[in-house]
């Protein structure tokens, strides 16, 4: 289950720090030449993009840092310290290649900011110590951020699970008490209305009472069904009123969730009218697929969420880049997706193709599986 609370948008942390680093460099070194100023802009751009496109950003930052070696030491920009924003992002996103990246950035910063710029042994030692401290701070801050974000996410999930359990318990209690009482009251009213001893006026009144009790019991059961099923990320699309528009909104929400975790997510939703059961199922499947990507795929990689249709079926495909050589569906937590698809006589399979993993869910049109009421009503 995912949190119903809106997630904190962390995409602007690195860009904000990069802008501050650029502003500081322009104020401290206003007389930089054009080549140095262009390298400063490129370096800060790489730092600002470090969470959105980590690989491209790292190349920009390292290339800019090393290019300063071709300029006089006086032209080396203090914005070179912004390279540690890339270090912070790599640790915060827990990139698989964070260790070699941190080593490369630290060595590049040392070569430019210390070895190339220091004019004496004392300056060299002070600058080296400063760069070392900044690297340690960037690594520590990224680690603290990641641990804090994971803790907040776990707390939200625990809170959501407790709320879901409370909803389910409340739904059961109301069904076993209020709904049953209303049904019994309607039945008694009908039985009394059939008695020969009551007048026509009383019989009409009992009929109205029976109808109102039956209607109230029916409405209550519908509300309890919604209460039981309401365990998704947004009240706008989970429930009996889900449709194609709310399904598209669900896909967009999960794409944004993936972007918040550092993925480059794209979407495609091209479907006509769809039943509430299918919209609800596909919305929940999208949540589970996005959770699997966050858990198993590398942050910063590409992923794609797609829901289309042909003449017979609704087709959902959830794809992400991978370097793994084998597919183990049971190890990817896809049992829930298979079960949801199976309720509507659909199918789910996982394939690997040209460096991509694809989770393909196919639901046939017009084969809803209705779950009967436990009491047989």
C-alpha positions as CSV (number, residue, x, y, z in Angstrom):
1,X,0.0,0.0,0.0
2,X,1.2,3.5,-0.7
3,X,0.7,6.6,1.3
4,X,-2.3,8.6,0.8
5,X,-0.6,11.7,1.9
6,X,1.1,13.8,-0.7
7,X,4.8,13.2,-1.0
8,X,7.3,15.9,-0.4
9,X,8.7,17.2,-3.7
10,X,12.5,16.9,-3.4
11,X,13.3,17.5,-7.1
12,X,14.3,21.1,-6.4
13,X,16.9,20.5,-3.6
14,X,19.9,20.1,-5.9
15,X,18.8,22.9,-8.4
16,X,18.3,25.3,-5.5
17,X,21.8,24.6,-4.1
18,X,23.3,24.9,-7.6
19,X,21.7,28.3,-8.0
20,X,23.1,29.4,-4.7
21,X,26.6,28.2,-5.7
22,X,26.4,30.0,-9.0
23,X,25.3,33.2,-7.3
24,X,28.1,33.0,-4.8
25,X,30.7,32.4,-7.5
26,X,29.5,35.4,-9.5
27,X,29.6,37.7,-6.4
28,X,33.0,36.5,-5.2
29,X,34.6,36.4,-8.7
30,X,33.0,39.1,-10.8
31,X,36.0,39.5,-13.1
32,X,36.2,36.0,-14.5
33,X,37.0,35.7,-18.2
34,X,34.4,34.3,-20.6
35,X,35.8,30.8,-20.7
36,X,35.9,30.5,-16.9
37,X,32.3,31.9,-16.7
38,X,31.0,29.4,-19.2
39,X,32.6,26.6,-17.4
40,X,31.1,27.9,-14.1
41,X,27.7,27.9,-15.7
42,X,28.1,24.4,-17.1
43,X,29.4,23.1,-13.8
44,X,26.5,24.5,-11.8
45,X,24.1,23.1,-14.5
46,X,25.5,19.7,-13.9
47,X,25.1,20.1,-10.2
48,X,21.5,21.2,-10.6
49,X,20.6,18.2,-12.7
50,X,22.3,15.7,-10.5
51,X,19.1,14.2,-9.2
52,X,17.1,14.3,-12.4
53,X,19.6,12.9,-14.9
54,X,22.5,11.7,-12.7
55,X,24.7,10.3,-15.5
56,X,24.5,13.3,-17.8
57,X,24.9,15.7,-14.8
58,X,28.0,13.8,-13.6
59,X,29.6,14.1,-17.1
60,X,28.9,17.8,-17.2
61,X,30.3,18.4,-13.7
62,X,33.5,16.3,-14.1
63,X,34.2,17.7,-17.6
64,X,33.8,21.3,-16.4
65,X,36.0,20.7,-13.4
66,X,38.8,19.2,-15.4
67,X,38.5,21.9,-18.1
68,X,39.5,24.4,-15.5
69,X,43.0,22.7,-15.5
70,X,43.6,24.3,-18.9
71,X,43.0,27.8,-17.5
72,X,45.2,29.9,-15.2
73,X,44.8,29.1,-11.5
74,X,43.3,32.5,-10.8
75,X,40.4,31.7,-13.2
76,X,39.4,28.6,-11.3
77,X,35.9,29.2,-10.0
78,X,34.8,28.6,-6.4
79,X,31.7,27.1,-8.0
80,X,33.9,24.0,-8.4
81,X,32.7,23.2,-4.8
82,X,29.2,22.7,-6.3
83,X,30.5,19.3,-7.5
84,X,29.7,18.0,-4.0
85,X,26.0,18.6,-4.8
86,X,26.4,15.7,-7.2
87,X,27.9,13.7,-4.4
88,X,24.9,14.6,-2.1
89,X,22.5,13.5,-4.9
90,X,24.2,10.2,-5.5
91,X,24.1,9.3,-1.8
92,X,20.5,10.6,-1.4
93,X,19.2,8.6,-4.3
94,X,21.4,5.6,-3.3
95,X,22.7,5.1,-6.9
96,X,24.3,1.8,-7.5
97,X,27.4,3.4,-8.9
98,X,27.6,6.0,-6.2
99,X,31.0,4.9,-4.8
100,X,33.0,5.3,-8.1
101,X,31.1,8.5,-8.8
102,X,32.0,10.0,-5.4
103,X,35.6,9.0,-5.9
104,X,35.7,10.5,-9.4
105,X,34.1,13.8,-8.3
106,X,36.3,14.1,-5.2
107,X,39.5,13.5,-7.3
108,X,38.4,16.0,-9.9
109,X,37.6,18.6,-7.3
110,X,41.0,18.0,-5.7
111,X,42.8,18.3,-9.0
112,X,41.1,21.5,-9.8
113,X,40.5,23.3,-6.5
114,X,43.7,22.1,-4.7
115,X,46.5,20.8,-6.9
116,X,46.0,23.3,-9.7
117,X,45.1,26.3,-7.6
118,X,47.4,26.1,-4.5
119,X,50.5,28.2,-4.6
120,X,52.2,26.9,-1.4
121,X,52.3,23.8,0.7
122,X,50.2,25.6,3.4
123,X,47.5,26.6,0.9
124,X,47.6,23.1,-0.5
125,X,47.0,21.4,2.9
126,X,44.3,23.9,3.9
127,X,42.5,23.5,0.6
128,X,42.8,19.7,0.7
129,X,41.4,19.6,4.2
130,X,38.5,21.9,3.1
131,X,37.7,19.7,0.1
132,X,37.8,16.6,2.3
133,X,35.4,18.1,4.9
134,X,33.0,19.1,2.1
135,X,33.0,15.6,0.7
136,X,32.3,14.2,4.2
137,X,29.5,16.7,4.7
138,X,27.9,15.9,1.4
139,X,28.1,12.1,2.0
140,X,26.7,12.6,5.5
141,X,23.9,14.9,4.5
142,X,22.9,12.6,1.7
143,X,22.8,9.6,4.0
144,X,20.8,11.4,6.6
145,X,18.4,12.6,4.0
146,X,17.9,9.1,2.6
147,X,17.4,7.5,6.0
148,X,15.0,10.3,7.1
149,X,13.0,9.9,3.8
150,X,12.8,6.1,4.3
151,X,11.7,6.5,7.9
152,X,8.9,9.0,6.9
153,X,7.8,6.6,4.1
154,X,7.7,3.7,6.5
155,X,5.7,5.7,9.1
156,X,3.2,6.7,6.4
157,X,2.8,3.1,5.3
158,X,2.3,1.9,8.9
159,X,-0.3,4.7,9.4
160,X,-2.1,3.8,6.2
161,X,-2.1,0.1,7.2
162,X,-3.7,1.0,10.5
163,X,-6.3,3.2,8.8
164,X,-7.1,0.4,6.4
165,X,-7.5,-2.1,9.2
166,X,-9.7,0.4,11.0
167,X,-11.8,0.9,7.9
168,X,-12.2,-2.8,7.4
169,X,-13.1,-3.4,11.0
170,X,-15.6,-0.6,10.9
171,X,-17.1,-1.9,7.7
172,X,-17.6,-5.4,9.2
173,X,-19.1,-4.0,12.3
174,X,-21.6,-1.8,10.5
175,X,-22.5,-4.6,8.1
176,X,-23.1,-7.0,11.0
177,X,-25.2,-4.4,13.0
178,X,-26.8,-1.5,11.2
179,X,-27.2,-3.1,7.8
180,X,-28.6,-6.3,9.2
181,X,-30.9,-4.4,11.5
182,X,-32.3,-2.3,8.6
183,X,-32.8,-5.5,6.5
184,X,-34.6,-7.2,9.4
185,X,-36.8,-4.1,10.0
186,X,-37.8,-4.0,6.3
187,X,-38.7,-7.7,6.4
188,X,-40.8,-7.3,9.6
189,X,-42.6,-4.3,8.1
190,X,-43.4,-6.3,5.0
191,X,-44.7,-9.2,7.1
192,X,-46.9,-6.8,9.2
193,X,-48.2,-5.2,6.0
194,X,-49.5,-8.6,4.9
195,X,-51.5,-9.1,8.1
196,X,-55.3,-8.9,7.6
197,X,-55.7,-7.1,10.9
198,X,-54.1,-3.8,9.8
199,X,-55.9,-1.0,8.0
200,X,-55.1,0.1,4.4
201,X,-53.6,3.3,5.8
202,X,-51.3,1.4,8.2
203,X,-50.4,-1.1,5.5
204,X,-49.3,1.8,3.2
205,X,-47.2,3.3,6.0
206,X,-45.6,-0.1,6.7
207,X,-44.8,-0.4,3.0
208,X,-43.1,2.9,2.9
209,X,-41.1,2.0,6.1
210,X,-40.1,-1.3,4.5
211,X,-39.0,0.5,1.2
212,X,-37.0,3.1,3.1
213,X,-35.3,0.5,5.3
214,X,-34.4,-1.6,2.2
215,X,-33.1,1.4,0.4
216,X,-31.0,2.5,3.4
217,X,-29.6,-1.0,3.8
218,X,-28.6,-1.0,0.1
219,X,-27.0,2.4,0.2
220,X,-25.1,1.4,3.4
221,X,-23.7,-1.7,1.8
222,X,-22.5,0.3,-1.2
223,X,-20.7,2.7,1.2
224,X,-19.2,-0.2,3.2
225,X,-17.9,-1.7,-0.1
226,X,-16.2,1.5,-0.9
227,X,-14.8,1.8,2.6
228,X,-13.3,-1.7,2.4
229,X,-11.7,-1.1,-1.0
230,X,-10.4,2.4,-0.3
231,X,-6.7,1.4,0.2
232,X,-5.1,3.2,-2.8
233,X,-3.1,6.4,-3.0
234,X,-5.9,8.7,-4.0
235,X,-9.6,8.9,-3.1
236,X,-10.3,10.2,-6.5
237,X,-10.1,6.9,-8.4
238,X,-10.3,3.9,-6.0
239,X,-13.9,2.8,-5.6
240,X,-17.1,2.1,-7.5
241,X,-17.1,5.4,-9.4
242,X,-13.6,4.9,-11.1
243,X,-13.5,5.5,-14.8
244,X,-11.1,6.2,-17.7
245,X,-10.4,9.8,-16.5
246,X,-9.6,8.8,-12.9
247,X,-7.5,5.9,-14.2
248,X,-5.4,8.4,-16.2
249,X,-5.0,10.6,-13.2
250,X,-3.8,7.5,-11.2
251,X,-1.2,6.8,-13.8
252,X,0.0,10.4,-13.8
253,X,0.2,10.3,-10.0
254,X,2.4,7.2,-10.0
255,X,4.6,8.7,-12.7
256,X,5.1,11.7,-10.4
257,X,5.8,9.4,-7.5
258,X,8.6,7.7,-9.6
259,X,10.0,11.1,-10.6
260,X,10.2,12.0,-6.9
261,X,12.3,8.9,-6.4
262,X,14.7,10.0,-9.2
263,X,13.3,8.1,-12.1
264,X,12.7,9.5,-15.6
265,X,9.1,8.4,-16.0
266,X,6.8,8.8,-19.0
267,X,3.2,7.8,-19.5
268,X,0.7,6.8,-22.2
269,X,-3.0,6.3,-21.6
270,X,-5.2,5.8,-24.7
271,X,-8.4,4.1,-23.8
272,X,-12.1,4.6,-24.3
273,X,-14.9,4.1,-21.7
274,X,-13.9,1.5,-19.1
275,X,-15.9,-0.2,-16.3
276,X,-15.4,0.8,-12.7
277,X,-14.0,-2.7,-11.9
278,X,-11.4,-2.5,-14.6
279,X,-10.4,1.1,-13.8
280,X,-10.0,0.2,-10.1
281,X,-8.0,-2.9,-10.9
282,X,-5.7,-1.1,-13.3
283,X,-5.2,1.8,-10.9
284,X,-4.2,-0.6,-8.1
285,X,-1.9,-2.6,-10.5
286,X,-0.2,0.7,-11.5
287,X,0.5,1.4,-7.8
288,X,2.0,-2.0,-7.3
289,X,4.1,-1.8,-10.6
290,X,5.5,1.6,-9.5
291,X,6.3,0.2,-6.1
292,X,8.2,-2.7,-7.7
293,X,10.2,-0.2,-9.9
294,X,11.1,1.9,-6.9
295,X,12.2,-1.2,-5.0
296,X,14.1,-3.1,-7.7
297,X,15.2,-0.6,-10.4
298,X,18.1,1.8,-10.2
299,X,17.2,5.4,-9.5
300,X,17.8,7.7,-12.4
301,X,16.9,5.1,-15.0
302,X,14.0,5.4,-17.5
303,X,10.6,3.9,-17.0
304,X,7.3,4.0,-18.8
305,X,3.7,3.4,-17.7
306,X,1.3,2.6,-20.5
307,X,-2.4,1.6,-20.7
308,X,-3.9,1.1,-24.1
309,X,-6.6,-1.2,-25.7
310,X,-7.3,-3.2,-28.8
311,X,-10.6,-4.6,-30.0
312,X,-10.8,-7.3,-27.3
313,X,-8.5,-6.3,-24.4
314,X,-7.2,-3.6,-22.1
315,X,-3.4,-3.7,-22.2
316,X,-1.2,-2.3,-19.4
317,X,2.6,-2.3,-19.8
318,X,5.0,-1.1,-17.1
319,X,8.6,-0.9,-18.3
320,X,11.9,0.0,-16.8
321,X,15.6,-0.2,-17.7
322,X,17.6,-3.0,-16.2
323,X,21.0,-4.6,-16.4
324,X,19.9,-7.9,-14.9
325,X,20.3,-10.9,-17.2
326,X,17.4,-13.0,-15.8
327,X,13.8,-12.5,-15.0
328,X,12.4,-13.8,-11.7
329,X,8.7,-12.7,-11.5
330,X,8.2,-14.4,-8.1
331,X,11.1,-12.3,-6.7
332,X,9.6,-9.1,-7.9
333,X,6.4,-9.1,-5.8
334,X,4.1,-9.6,-8.8
335,X,1.8,-12.1,-7.1
336,X,-0.6,-9.3,-6.2
337,X,-0.8,-8.0,-9.7
338,X,-1.4,-11.5,-11.0
339,X,-4.2,-12.0,-8.5
340,X,-5.9,-8.7,-9.4
341,X,-5.8,-9.5,-13.1
342,X,-7.1,-13.0,-12.5
343,X,-10.2,-11.7,-10.8
344,X,-11.2,-10.2,-14.2
345,X,-10.0,-13.2,-16.2
346,X,-6.9,-11.3,-17.2
347,X,-3.3,-12.3,-17.3
348,X,0.1,-11.0,-16.2
349,X,3.6,-11.8,-17.5
350,X,7.1,-10.4,-17.3
351,X,9.5,-10.3,-20.2
352,X,13.0,-8.9,-20.7
353,X,13.8,-7.3,-24.0
354,X,16.8,-5.2,-25.1
355,X,17.7,-4.0,-21.6
356,X,14.1,-3.4,-20.5
357,X,11.9,-5.3,-18.1
358,X,8.2,-5.2,-19.1
359,X,5.3,-6.2,-16.8
360,X,2.3,-6.8,-19.2
361,X,-1.2,-7.0,-17.9
362,X,-4.0,-7.9,-20.2
363,X,-7.7,-7.6,-19.2
364,X,-10.5,-8.7,-21.5
365,X,-13.5,-6.5,-22.1
366,X,-16.9,-7.6,-20.7
367,X,-15.9,-10.3,-18.2
368,X,-16.4,-8.8,-14.8
369,X,-16.2,-11.1,-11.9
370,X,-18.8,-10.1,-9.3
371,X,-18.1,-11.1,-5.7
372,X,-21.3,-12.2,-3.9
373,X,-22.3,-10.9,-0.5
374,X,-21.3,-13.3,2.3
375,X,-24.9,-13.4,3.5
376,X,-26.2,-14.3,0.0
377,X,-27.9,-10.9,-0.6
